[in-house]
Amino acid sequence: MSARLALYWAPELDDPLHALGSTWLGRDAETGATLPQPSVAGLDLPALTADARGYGLHATLKPPFRFAAPYAEVRAAAMDLAARTRPFVLPTLVPSDLHGFIALREAEPCAPLNALADACVAALDRFRLPATPEEMARRRPERMTPRQRELLDRWGYHYVFEEWFFHVTLSRRLDAVERDVLMPAVQAHFAPALTVRRHVRQLCLFSQVGPGAPFLLAERLPLLG
């Protein structure tokens, strides 16, 4: 009952972003291998990326959830969604300051991407166990807008549907000094991947065996629509 699943976007294995992002975070979510991270003068990169490393290089589509059905049933529903979804072009990615975190964001709006995230949230919701009071409290609902609280109560997470935004997290929340040092390092490290023209052709099913365990990429489900 403590295991969790999530639907993420993750770069394909031959996309330079996979290798660069895995090295930046210090872990390959595909294999679970620990990787040496680059040095950033004056900063402790392993500490700054610890939380992101546990989740693996990804952008969230369906947030992690404890599931109330056999894994095979959840997987089958995810496969069905992927089979009904047509591949699409993903805009180029740009390093951004996202509420104090550094993340890769899409350079322009992408309607198919938003539609996919919406579909992922809705299609698997019947398998989601309700959030515990402790899980709800960790979301700090007292800081949310009324709409975000409504989404939290209904879907177990508040950044869904119109509140959702694509982002590949690369750091914890930074202060201004850390940000000013880390942002140029991110831009230099990820430069080979930022101009790549890529398609979204897979839905990635990630799994976590229990609290505190790292997320692993369990399966890549091809989009066949």
Helices and strands as residue ranges (DSSP letters): E 4-9, H 16-25, H 45-48, H 50-55, E 59-66, H 71-83, E 88-90, E 93-98, E 101-106, H 111-123, G 125-127, H 133-138, G 141-143, H 146-155, G 161-163, E 168-169, H 176-194, E 198-200, E 202-208, E 216-222
